[in-house]
Amino acid sequence: MVKKNILTHSKMKKVAEHVQRGAFAEAKTLLEQVCKVDRVDAEAWFMLGVVNWKLELPDEALTCLHLAVRLRPDHALSHYNLGTIFRAQGRLEDAVQSFGEVLRLDPSQMATYETLKAILLELDRAEDAARCHLEMLKRYPLNADTYASKGSMLHILSRLEEAADCYRKALQLKPGSASLHDSLASALCVQGQYKEAIENHRIALQLDPGNYQFHSNFLLTLQYSPGIDSAEIFDEHCSAAKAYAFKPIKEVVYANKSEPERRLRVGYVSSDFRLHSVAFFLEPLLEAHDANHIEIFCYSGVSHPDVMTHRMQNIAHHWRDISSLSDEQVAAMVNSDGIDILVDLAGYTGGCRLGLFAQKPAPLQVSWLGYLDTTGLETMDYRLTDSFVDSHGRDSFYVESLIRLPGCFLCYKPFQNAPEVAMLPALGNNFVTFGSFNALPKINEEVVALWGGVLNAVPRSRLFIKSSALTDRATSERYYNLFESQGVGRDRVELIGHTVTQQEHLDLYKRIDIALDTFPYNGATTTCEALWMGVPVITLAGVRNSSRMGLSLLNSVGMQGWIAETPEQYLEIAVKMSADLSNLSGLRSGLRERVATSPLTDGKSFAKKIENVYREIWCKWCA
């Protein structure tokens, strides 16, 4: 036995020498001899696994490493190497398990936290990645950067009050940080605390006026905020555009043939070619485009493709992954592709590419769908809208020339696996349930006051609100208090947070009799979802474009009686419609069919009117 141990020790020493000089084949031969003699030597099996991996023999490597962890379950390096191989093979869930085991055995492995976080992000498991990051931060000293990083992760987890607290502590340690003021502003906005949010946005922009993301975040907060007029919003968009157009625009040479009737090359630019609200309105257009007249190019900024990404990729004639490319690189690509009309689908939302559009890589540039306002860019030629959202006389609030499509400027494709429409819940409950699934920042104090008035006017009625931000207890508490200030007790209001799947989200509409739209920022996707699930929506049409989405959508499905021009009329509609359950039940049972046969879901007709616009502006350019 002693002789055997001495021989094994000698061979393992030679193995280490071979590995050090990269002689992996020789190391493999010796290790196989060791493992044959001593089949329970976990260290030898581990080393043989590593050597096999170096020799590009992944299956043999996995076999050896599995044996090593079976013999020594606490061998962190074996788990780590298993994780490395699994990741290389694309077996990301298995990699997560292996790296998680490494951290369970040795929580001090900082690099492993980063690796695990990266894999979780690849799997689109942002919340799990955030928890991993928070666990890592427990091992770091508390300083401004640690607090900022912790705040960012808490924000992802919708723990908004804690996130804001971290940003404030970071600012105490690092005053004058533009990014911290911007992060704090964003957390406050999601909680509906617009005044303090705007103050912090302005400080961030004073400190760093050329930061694109700061401008984008500020503009979004302004859209949510009541009491901000169109002129102020327009001015802020023009200021933001300067941040994207600060570089001199190089003179672009267009090789496009000036032939009015030829097939057009149309490029769509978005980071939302995925399961995202934008996709539900874009897909029906892409599907219905006439390939004889339109050649589709999709410039995708999607980092983590999903089933929707693949669907759209199959529709497009040409697919360009631009997720890792600079605006300058994409501009060169667009110009090389000979794009005639380049369409921006993002505006100032996440993953925006206005720096690309500032370079004018295509002869004609159009803004549509993903952002309900001007880009402020002089290089953006047109904006597609309709006369409901942008009534005549509002052209002065846009840099772009407005093209008002007949009817609604959107076309909706419902979620394919949506649940069936359920029976009117009021028939079983003996009370009416109002509801809203809009993003929480849209529910400002004026909205709460009107909704409180609705509940007070409709005896025994309830209100059901779903929003991811309500996962945060402090935020939920704030909204309960707001309703209590309107005389509405907690027993009549139910607030819930995040749901995991789209199916679960849509299934909750079974609990709502009537949906209440928000203002001055109306719902769009949520309104369409509600209608598809048989739930009528009451909307209040305002002045700003974002406050007139409901007007356009409800007109598109012939539900003009659910549109209010004043808060008083909104209340009257709620009282009237909730009083006749028989009528409400009949409307619910037929609403999906009404939507399905309406212009709102008629992709072919919608594509035709879009193509007519493309042809018209192209002919004008050719003239």
Buried (B, 14 or more C-beta within 10 A) or exposed (E): EEEEEEBBEEBBEBBEEBBEEEBBEBBBBBBBBBBEEBEEBBBBBBBBBBBBBBBEBBEBBBBBBBBBBEBBEEBBBBBBBBBBBBBEEEBBEBBBBBBBBBBEBBBEBEEBBEBBBBBBBBBBBBBBBBBBBBBBBEEEEEEBBBBBBBBBBBBBBBBBBBBBBBBBBBBEBBEEBBBBBBBBBBBBBBBBBBEBBBBBBBBBBEBBBEBBBBBBBBBBBBBBBBEBEBEEBBEBBBBBBBBBBEEEEEEBEBEBEEEEEEEBBBBBBBBBBBBBBBBBBBBBBBBBBEEEBBBBBBBBBBBEBBEBBEBBBEBBBEBBBBBEBEBBEBBBBBBEBBBBBBBBBBBBBBBBBBBBBBBBBBBBBBBBBBBBBBBBBBBBBBBBBBBBBBBEEBEEBBBBEBBBBEBBBBBBBBBEEBBEBBEBBBEEBEBBBBBBBBBBBBBBBBBBBBBBBBBBEBEEBBBBBBBBBBBBEEBBEBBBEBBEEBEBEEEBBBBBBBBEEBEEBBBBBBBBBBBBBBBBBBBBBBBBBBBBBBBBBBBBBBEBBBBBBBBBBBBBBEBEEBBBEEBEBBBBBBBEBBEEBEEBBEBBBEBBEBBEEBBBBBBEBBBBBBBEBBBEBBEEBBE
